[in-house]
């Protein structure tokens, strides 16, 4: 790996790699070889000191990353059509899937002497390249794949006949690629970050253009300035505005504001790390510091089983784990990272690798892009967003894992543990994306403090208890509260698991929070009230010189219905008790989501609760419970909604308790 100017120098212990071979052999004979261990309990793993390169046969995380990248890459040639296009387990592929997967497979194949993968990637280019520039709107991911594979082939396989055939079209496309979002400096989303990486790749491609609007033409200086400004100045300024203190450190959730879906925290951690890696010595101290703050946030939000995308858009997508793996390893290697931080960041990356291996895995159609797809292709497809596809999302994950391997190989510290490996509590993020995470001895859960306003129909952006995991007697963590299902759709009515107040004329009021805190015993207390449904709208955030109009989605809050309400989430030995106040005569609805497993039978329902094989829910007030099927999430291909209606309530608290089965 070439030096970037950001990585810390080797420690004095690492210099022991220069020991004479006989001395190293003697150390091996006396059993000084050590390896990293995964922590599933309350105690940190042994061996927190720096890795002695002369004593360590192979880092287990490095072995895992290499094996996982091989497993992700291997299936694709067998599901490639004669025309070069890749078949997909879900979604039918995406526009940029073939070009990005061509880059990922050729990159992996060249690094691992796998001619079959290189040949498959070249064949994919014969399908993807003739279609470049034929769409109405540019694709940043498509361009990232094309410039990546172009630079790779030009350097390592310039005389390949297939490359010679497609090269003119690739160069025409790249020479004419124009800025898409970076000039809109008053707004931010993940595409801005990825475009900054794309600009750096384009401007080191050796290509030049006479197009006055092209990134490698008339806009070369402007594009470079905007890309560096985003990484070195704008994102650090966002961190200064929205970072938060948790424990003894500063942290920052870098996602798509204002709701900040967690999958995009993982994606952004990976691409921000990539941008800093490419900038090398031009990466500012503020940018490197911000990267550690983003990594800090991920060490807190990640569940003990490695789950780090449990709410929001593209919930549970594999590339969120991939981005976290790469970003955590780059952050671990920064000169700014202490030995303790490096150990935590490496533990984060290792945990994400393990989750990819254990809960996602690969099948006939390559990487299973969500756990639900692993369980059922048909049902899993219902639980993913439009535009999801195996080739595109599998390619992105493969690139992240492969990029991480040199970083892991250069590591000086063994993985230690993430924050949820021991009892802990924290309020994370700010504003609309704020949420709490709590770990007790055998319970871990996350609570969102407010609902997303841009997509009020989307249960994945909802208020309340979003996930609950229980440590079983075997030490493994199990989901007791299932991840919320996807309910995103234009024109769909506002939705929420609740509590939802039923009003006259079919109107409903939804919970919101003004203040939040987490007590020492792990109780999450939210002070707020109830509002009517928000009103989303689209707005123009920029008009670019080339005529491109950049739009974003905003919203106005719903009508205030009730305030000075307290919502409490109290941890118990086996789960959580959720409490909220009711006024006399209220009718309130609350929904629970359970696995719809034909083999386990239907959930058991009564006026005082609902239960299935994962958990038992109980109510302190009688309710009418209706079961509704047809839901799916990134975690489960089939979910049933248990909609409990508490009618004509007396004044006082409503308590809903959930207890996971160990």
C-alpha positions in Angstrom: 0.0 0.0 0.0 1.4 3.4 -0.9 1.9 5.9 1.9 -0.9 8.4 2.4 0.7 10.8 4.9 -2.1 10.1 7.3 -1.0 6.8 8.8 0.9 6.6 12.1 4.5 5.3 12.0 5.2 1.8 13.2 5.5 1.4 17.0 8.7 0.3 18.6 7.2 -3.2 19.0 6.4 -3.4 15.3 10.1 -2.9 14.6 10.8 -6.3 16.1 9.8 -7.6 12.7 13.5 -7.1 11.9 14.6 -9.8 14.4 16.7 -12.5 12.9 14.7 -15.5 11.6 16.3 -17.8 14.2 15.3 -15.5 17.0 11.7 -15.4 15.7 11.7 -19.2 15.4 12.8 -19.5 19.0 10.0 -17.2 20.1 7.5 -19.4 18.2 8.8 -22.5 19.9 8.2 -21.0 23.3 4.6 -20.2 22.4 4.6 -16.5 22.1 2.3 -16.5 19.1 -0.9 -14.6 19.9 -4.2 -13.9 18.2 -7.1 -11.5 18.5 -10.3 -12.7 20.1 -13.9 -11.6 19.9 -15.5 -10.4 23.1 -19.1 -11.4 23.6 -19.3 -10.9 27.4 -18.6 -8.2 29.8 -14.8 -8.7 30.0 -12.3 -7.3 27.4 -10.4 -9.9 25.5 -6.8 -10.7 26.5 -4.0 -9.1 24.6 -4.5 -5.4 24.4 -0.9 -4.6 23.6 0.4 -3.8 20.1 0.8 -6.6 17.7 4.4 -7.8 17.4 4.8 -8.4 13.7 7.7 -10.8 14.4 5.6 -12.9 16.7 2.2 -13.0 15.0 1.7 -15.6 12.4 -1.5 -14.0 11.0 -4.1 -11.6 12.3 -7.4 -13.5 12.5 -9.2 -10.3 11.2 -6.9 -10.3 8.2 -7.7 -14.0 7.5 -11.4 -13.3 7.9 -11.3 -10.3 5.5 -9.4 -12.3 2.9 -11.7 -15.3 3.1 -14.9 -13.1 3.1 -13.7 -11.1 0.0 -13.0 -14.4 -1.8 -16.5 -15.7 -0.9 -18.2 -12.5 -2.0 -16.4 -12.5 -5.4 -16.4 -16.2 -6.3 -20.1 -16.8 -7.3 -20.5 -14.0 -9.9 -19.1 -15.6 -13.1 -21.6 -18.4 -12.8 -24.6 -16.0 -12.8 -23.4 -13.9 -15.7 -25.5 -13.9 -18.8 -24.0 -14.5 -22.3 -24.3 -10.7 -23.0 -22.2 -9.9 -19.9 -24.9 -8.8 -17.6 -25.1 -10.2 -14.1 -28.2 -11.8 -12.8 -29.5 -10.7 -9.4 -31.2 -12.5 -6.5 -33.3 -9.4 -5.9 -34.2 -6.3 -7.9 -33.0 -7.5 -11.3 -29.7 -5.6 -11.1 -29.3 -1.9 -11.2 -28.0 0.6 -13.8 -24.6 0.8 -12.3 -24.4 -2.8 -11.0 -22.5 -4.3 -14.0 -19.9 -1.5 -14.2 -19.2 -1.4 -10.5 -19.1 -5.2 -10.2 -16.7 -5.3 -13.2 -14.4 -2.9 -11.2 -14.7 -5.0 -8.0 -14.1 -8.3 -9.7 -11.1 -7.2 -11.8 -9.6 -5.5 -8.7 -10.0 -8.6 -6.7 -9.0 -10.9 -9.5 -5.7 -9.1 -10.2 -4.8 -8.9 -6.5 -5.5 -12.6 -6.0 -4.4 -14.1 -9.4 -7.9 -15.2 -10.3 -8.2 -15.1 -14.1 -11.8 -16.2 -14.1 -12.9 -13.1 -12.1 -10.8 -10.8 -14.3 -12.4 -12.4 -17.5 -15.9 -12.0 -16.0 -15.3 -8.4 -15.2 -14.0 -7.7 -18.7 -17.1 -9.5 -20.1 -19.3 -7.3 -18.0 -17.7 -4.2 -19.5 -18.7 -5.3 -23.0 -22.3 -5.0 -21.7 -22.0 -1.9 -19.5 -19.7 0.4 -21.6 -21.8 0.7 -24.8 -24.7 1.9 -22.6 -22.7 4.7 -21.0 -24.1 8.2 -21.5 -27.5 6.9 -22.7 -29.5 7.9 -19.6 -31.1 11.2 -18.9 -29.3 11.6 -15.6 -25.7 10.9 -14.6 -24.9 8.2 -12.0 -22.1 8.9 -9.6 -21.7 5.2 -8.7 -21.6 4.2 -12.4 -18.8 6.8 -13.0 -17.0 5.6 -9.9 -17.0 2.0 -11.3 -15.9 3.1 -14.8 -13.0 5.3 -13.7 -11.8 2.7 -11.2 -11.7 -0.1 -13.7 -10.3 2.2 -16.4 -7.3 3.2 -14.2 -6.7 -0.4 -13.1 -6.7 -1.8 -16.7 -4.7 1.1 -18.1 -2.0 0.4 -15.5 -2.0 -3.4 -15.4 -3.6 -4.7 -18.6 -3.2 -2.0 -21.3 -2.9 -4.4 -24.1 -5.9 -6.6 -23.3 -8.1 -7.0 -26.4 -11.4 -6.4 -24.6 -10.0 -3.3 -22.9 -8.8 -2.0 -26.2 -12.2 -2.5 -27.6 -14.1 -0.6 -24.9 -11.5 1.9 -24.0 -12.5 4.7 -26.5 -16.1 4.7 -25.2 -14.9 4.7 -21.5 -12.6 7.6 -22.2 -15.3 9.6 -24.0 -17.7 9.0 -21.1 -15.1 10.0 -18.4 -13.9 13.0 -20.4 -17.4 14.4 -20.5 -18.5 13.6 -17.0 -19.8 16.8 -15.3 -20.3 17.8 -11.7 -23.6 16.6 -10.3 -24.1 17.8 -6.7 -20.8 19.3 -5.3 -21.5 22.9 -6.5 -24.7 22.8 -4.3 -22.7 23.8 -1.2 -25.7 24.8 0.9 -26.9 21.2 1.2 -25.4 17.8 2.0 -26.2 14.1 1.4 -24.1 11.0 0.8 -23.9 11.6 -2.9 -21.9 14.8 -2.2 -19.3 12.7 -0.4 -19.1 10.0 -3.0 -18.8 12.6 -5.8 -15.7 14.1 -4.0 -14.1 10.6 -4.1 -15.1 10.4 -7.8 -13.5 13.8 -8.6 -10.2 12.6 -7.0 -10.3 9.4 -9.1 -11.1 11.2 -12.3 -8.4 13.8 -11.9 -5.8 11.2 -11.4 -6.9 9.2 -14.5 -4.6 11.1 -16.9 -7.6 12.2 -19.0 -8.1 15.7 -20.2 -11.1 17.2 -21.9 -12.1 20.3 -24.0 -15.6 20.2 -22.5 -16.0 23.4 -20.4 -18.2 21.7 -17.9 -16.3 18.5 -17.5 -14.5 17.4 -14.3 -11.3 16.8 -16.3 -12.0 19.8 -18.6 -13.0 23.3 -17.9 -14.2 22.5 -14.4 -11.0 20.8 -13.3 -9.9 23.4 -10.8 -13.4 24.1 -9.5 -14.1 20.4 -9.1 -10.8 19.8 -7.2 -11.5 22.8 -5.0 -15.0 21.7 -4.1 -14.0 18.1 -3.5 -11.2 19.1 -1.1 -13.3 21.7 0.5 -16.1 19.2 1.3 -13.6 16.8 3.0 -11.3 19.3 4.7 -13.7 22.0 5.6 -17.4 21.5 5.1 -17.8 18.1 6.8 -15.5 19.1 9.7 -17.7 22.2 10.1 -20.8 19.9 10.2 -19.1 17.9 12.9 -18.4 21.0 15.0 -22.1 21.9 14.7 -23.6 18.5 15.3 -21.0 16.5 17.3 -21.8 15.3 20.8 -20.0 14.1 23.8 -20.4 10.5 24.8 -18.3 9.0 27.6 -15.0 10.9 27.4 -15.0 11.4 23.6 -16.6 13.5 20.9 -18.6 11.6 18.3 -20.4 12.6 15.1 -23.1 10.8 13.0 -22.3 11.4 9.4 -25.3 10.4 7.3 -28.1 12.0 5.3 -29.6 14.8 7.4 -32.0 15.4 9.0 -33.1 11.8 9.8 -29.6 10.2 9.4 -30.4 6.6 8.5 -27.9 4.3 10.1 -26.9 2.4 6.9 -25.6 5.7 5.5 -23.5 6.2 8.6 -21.7 3.1 7.6 -21.5 4.1 3.9 -20.2 7.6 4.8 -17.6 6.3 7.3 -16.2 4.2 4.4 -16.3 6.9 1.8 -15.0 9.6 4.1 -12.1 7.3 4.9 -11.6 6.7 1.2 -11.5 10.4 0.5 -8.9 11.0 3.2 -6.8 8.1 2.0 -6.8 9.5 -1.6 -6.0 13.0 -0.3 -3.0 11.7 1.6 -0.9 14.6 3.0 -3.5 17.0 1.6 -6.1 15.7 4.1 -6.5 18.4 6.8 -6.0 17.7 10.6 -9.7 18.6 10.9 -10.7 16.0 8.4 -8.7 13.3 10.2 -10.1 14.3 13.5 -13.7 14.2 12.1 -13.1 10.7 10.8 -12.2 9.5 14.3 -15.4 11.2 15.6 -17.5 9.3 13.0 -15.8 6.1 14.0 -16.4 6.9 17.7 -20.2 7.2 16.9 -20.2 3.8 15.2 -18.4 2.1 18.2 -21.3 3.3 20.3 -24.3 2.7 18.0 -23.3 -0.9 17.0 -25.1 -3.7 18.8 -23.1 -6.6 20.4 -23.9 -8.8 17.4 -22.5 -6.2 15.0 -25.9 -4.9 13.8 -25.3 -1.2 12.9 -28.1 -0.4 10.4 -31.2 -1.3 12.4 -33.3 1.7 11.4 -33.8 4.1 8.5 -33.6 3.9 4.7 -31.7 0.8 3.3 -32.0 -0.8 6.7 -29.5 -3.8 7.2 -27.8 -3.4 3.8 -24.5 -5.2 3.5 -22.6 -2.2 2.2 -23.2 -0.4 5.6 -21.1 -3.1 7.2 -18.5 -3.0 4.3 -18.1 0.8 4.7 -17.7 0.4 8.5 -15.0 -2.3 8.1 -12.9 -0.1 5.8 -13.6 3.2 7.6 -12.8 1.7 11.0 -9.5 0.3 9.8 -8.5 3.6 8.2 -9.4 5.5 11.3 -7.4 2.9 13.4 -4.3 3.7 11.4 -4.5 7.5 11.7 -1.7 9.3 13.5 -4.4 10.9 15.6 -5.7 7.6 16.9 -4.4 6.4 20.3 -3.7 2.8 21.0 -7.0 2.5 22.8 -8.9 4.0 20.0 -7.2 1.8 17.4 -8.2 -1.3 19.4 -11.8 -0.1 19.5 -11.9 0.8 15.9 -10.4 -2.5 14.9 -13.0 -4.3 17.1 -15.7 -2.4 15.2 -14.3 -3.6 11.9 -13.9 -7.1 13.1 -17.4 -7.3 14.4 -18.8 -6.0 11.1 -16.8 -8.7 9.2 -18.2 -11.4 11.5 -21.8 -10.2 11.0 -21.3 -10.2 7.2 -20.0 -13.8 7.4 -22.5 -15.1 9.9 -25.8 -13.2 9.2 -25.5 -12.5 5.5 -23.2 -15.0 3.8 -23.1 -15.8 0.1 -25.3 -18.0 -2.1 -25.8 -18.9 -5.7 -26.4 -15.2 -6.6 -23.4 -13.8 -4.7 -23.6 -11.9 -1.5 -26.9 -11.9 0.3 -27.4 -8.1 0.6 -29.6 -8.4 3.7 -30.2 -11.2 6.3 -33.8 -11.4 5.0 -32.5 -12.2 1.5 -30.4 -15.0 3.0 -33.6 -16.5 4.4 -35.8 -16.0 1.4 -35.1 -14.4 -2.0 -38.7 -13.6 -2.6 -39.6 -12.3 0.8 -36.2 -10.6 1.2 -36.9 -8.6 -2.0 -40.0 -7.1 -0.4 -37.9 -5.8 2.5 -35.4 -3.7 0.4 -35.7 -0.3 -1.1 -36.3 0.3 -4.8 -33.0 0.3 -6.7 -31.4 -2.4 -4.5 -29.6 -5.1 -6.4 -27.2 -7.9 -5.8 -24.5 -6.8 -8.4 -24.4 -3.2 -7.3 -24.6 -3.7 -3.6 -22.4 -6.8 -3.6 -19.8 -4.9 -5.6 -19.8 -2.0 -3.2 -19.4 -4.4 -0.2 -16.6 -6.3 -2.0 -14.7 -3.1 -2.8 -14.9 -1.9 0.9 -13.6 -5.3 2.2 -10.8 -5.5 -0.4 -9.8 -1.9 0.4 -9.6 -2.8 4.1 -7.2 -5.6 3.7 -4.0 -3.5 3.3 -5.2 -1.4 6.3 -5.6 -4.6 8.4 -2.2 -5.9 7.3 -0.6 -2.7 8.6 -2.4 -2.7 12.0 -0.4 -2.2 15.1 -3.1 -3.0 17.7 -5.3 -6.1 18.2 -9.1 -5.6 18.3 -10.3 -5.0 21.8 -14.0 -4.3 22.2 -16.8 -2.0 21.2 -19.0 -0.1 23.6 -21.9 -2.5 23.7 -19.6 -5.3 24.8 -20.1 -4.1 28.4 -23.0 -2.4 30.2 -23.3 1.1 28.9 -25.7 3.9 27.9 -25.6 6.8 25.6 -27.6 9.5 23.8 -26.3 9.7 20.2 -26.6 12.3 17.4 -28.7 15.5 17.6 -32.0 16.9 16.5 -34.3 14.6 14.4 -31.8 11.8 14.3 -31.2 11.5 18.0 -31.5 8.1 19.5 -30.5 6.2 22.7 -28.6 2.9 23.1 -28.6 1.0 26.4 -26.7 -2.2 27.3 -27.4 -4.0 30.6 -26.0 -7.4 31.5 -28.2 -9.5 29.1 -30.2 -6.8 27.3 -29.3 -4.3 24.6 -31.9 -1.9 23.0 -32.2 1.3 20.9 -34.8 4.0 21.1 -35.4 6.8 18.5 -36.6 10.0 20.1 -38.7 11.3 17.2 -40.2 10.3 13.8 -38.8 11.2 10.4 -40.7 14.1 8.8 -39.6 13.6 5.2 -41.3 10.2 4.9 -44.0 10.1 7.5 -45.3 6.8 6.1 -41.9 5.1 6.8 -41.9 2.9 9.9 -38.1 2.5 9.7 -37.9 6.2 10.6 -40.3 5.8 13.5 -40.3 6.9 17.1 -39.7 4.5 20.0 -38.2 1.1 20.6 -36.6 0.2 17.3 -34.7 -3.0 18.3 -34.1 -5.1 21.4 -31.6 -7.9 21.6 -31.3 -10.5 24.4 -28.2 -12.5 25.3 -29.1 -16.1 25.3 -27.8 -18.8 27.7 -25.4 -19.8 24.9 -23.9 -16.3 24.9 -25.3 -15.4 21.5 -27.4 -12.3 21.0 -30.9 -12.8 19.6 -33.4 -10.3 18.3 -36.5 -10.1 20.6 -37.9 -7.0 18.9 -37.8 -7.3 15.2 -36.5 -4.5 12.9 -39.3 -2.3 11.6 -40.7 -3.2 8.1 -40.3 -1.1 5.0 -43.5 1.0 4.4 -42.1 3.6 2.1 -44.3 4.6 -0.8 -45.4 7.8 -2.5 -48.9 8.8 -1.4 -49.0 6.3 1.5 -50.7 7.7 4.6 -48.6 8.5 7.7 -47.9 5.5 9.9 -46.3 4.8 13.2 -46.0 1.9 15.7 -47.2 4.4 18.2 -48.5 5.4 20.6 -50.9 6.9 18.1 -53.9 8.9 19.4 -57.1 8.3 17.5 -59.0 11.6 17.1 -62.3 12.6 15.5 -62.9 12.3 11.7 -60.2 9.7 11.4 -57.4 12.1 12.3 -54.4 10.8 14.3 -51.7 12.3 16.4 -48.1 11.0 16.6 -45.4 11.2 19.3 -42.6 13.7 19.3 -39.8 14.6 21.8 -38.4 17.9 22.9 -35.9 16.7 25.6 -34.2 13.3 26.1 -32.0 11.8 28.7 -30.7 8.4 29.8 -30.6 7.7 33.6 -27.9 5.7 35.3 -30.0 2.5 35.4 -30.5 2.7 31.6 -34.0 4.2 31.7 -34.6 6.4 28.6 -36.9 9.3 29.4 -38.4 11.5 26.6 -40.3 14.7 27.3 -42.6 15.7 24.5 -46.1 15.2 23.3 -48.3 14.5 20.2 -48.5 16.2 16.8 -50.5 15.7 13.7 -48.9 14.3 10.6 -46.0 16.4 9.0 -46.3 17.8 5.5 -43.4 16.9 3.2 -42.5 19.0 0.2 -39.7 19.2 -2.4 -37.5 22.3 -2.8 -34.7 23.4 -5.1 -31.4 23.7 -3.3 -29.2 24.7 -6.3 -29.1 25.5 -10.0 -25.8 24.5 -11.5 -24.1 26.3 -14.4 -24.6 23.4 -16.7 -28.4 23.6 -16.2 -28.7 20.9 -13.6 -31.3 21.5 -10.9 -30.6 19.9 -7.5 -33.7 19.2 -5.4 -34.2 18.0 -1.8 -37.1 16.9 0.3 -38.2 19.0 3.3 -41.2 19.1 5.5 -43.2 21.3 7.9 -44.1 19.9 11.4 -47.7 18.7 12.1 -50.2 20.6 14.3 -49.4 20.5 18.0 -52.1 18.3 19.7 -50.7 17.6 23.2 -47.5 18.4 25.1 -45.9 17.9 28.5 -46.0 14.1 28.1 -43.3 11.7 29.3 -42.4 8.5 27.5 -40.2 6.1 29.5 -38.3 3.0 28.4 -37.2 1.0 31.4 -34.8 -1.9 31.0 -35.8 -5.2 32.8 -33.9 -8.5 33.3 -35.4 -9.8 30.1 -36.3 -6.7 28.0 -38.0 -3.3 28.3 -41.1 -1.8 29.8 -42.5 1.1 27.8 -44.7 3.6 29.6 -46.7 6.6 28.3 -49.6 8.7 29.8 -53.2 8.6 28.6 -56.1 11.0 29.3 -59.5 9.8 30.3 -61.4 8.6 27.2 -58.4 8.3 24.9 -58.2 5.6 22.3 -54.6 4.8 21.5 -53.1 2.3 19.1 -49.7 0.6 19.4 -48.2 -1.9 17.0 -45.7 -4.8 17.5 -43.9 -6.6 14.7 -43.3 -10.3 15.0 -41.8 -13.0 12.8 -44.4 -14.6 10.5 -43.0 -18.1 10.6 -45.3 -20.8 9.3 -43.3 -23.5 11.1 -43.7 -21.8 14.5 -47.4 -21.2 14.2 -49.3 -17.9 14.5 -48.5 -15.5 17.4 -50.7 -16.0 20.4 -53.0 -13.1 21.1 -55.1 -12.1 24.1 -56.5 -8.9 25.5 -53.5 -8.6 27.8 -50.7 -9.5 25.4 -49.0 -11.0 22.4 -46.3 -13.7 22.2 -44.3 -15.7 19.8 -41.1 -17.8 19.9 -38.9 -14.7 20.3 -40.7 -12.6 22.9 -43.7 -12.1 25.1 -45.5 -8.7 25.1 -47.9 -7.8 28.0 -50.2 -4.8 28.6 -51.4 -3.3 31.8 -54.7 -2.3 30.1 -56.9 -4.6 28.0 -56.6 -4.1 24.2 -58.2 -5.4 21.0 -55.4 -7.0 19.0 -55.6 -7.5 15.2 -52.9 -9.4 13.2 -52.0 -8.0 9.8 -49.6 -9.9 7.5 -47.7 -8.9 4.4 -44.8 -6.9 6.0 -41.1 -7.4 5.4 -37.8 -5.8 6.6 -34.1 -6.1 5.9 -33.9 -8.6 8.8 -37.1 -10.6 8.2 -38.7 -11.7 4.9 -42.1 -12.1 6.6 -43.5 -10.1 9.4 -46.9 -9.9 11.1 -48.1 -6.7 12.6 -50.0 -7.0 15.9 -52.0 -3.8 16.1 -53.3 -3.3 19.7 -56.1 -0.7 20.2 -56.6 0.5 23.8 -60.1 2.1 23.7 -61.7 4.5 26.2 -58.8 4.5 28.5 -58.9 5.7 32.1 -56.5 8.5 33.0 -53.0 7.2 33.9 -50.1 5.3 32.5 -50.2 2.7 29.8 -47.5 0.1 30.2 -46.3 -2.3 27.5 -43.6 -4.8 28.5 -41.6 -7.0 26.2 -39.6 -9.9 27.5 -37.2 -11.8 25.1 -37.0 -15.5 25.3 -33.5 -16.7 26.1 
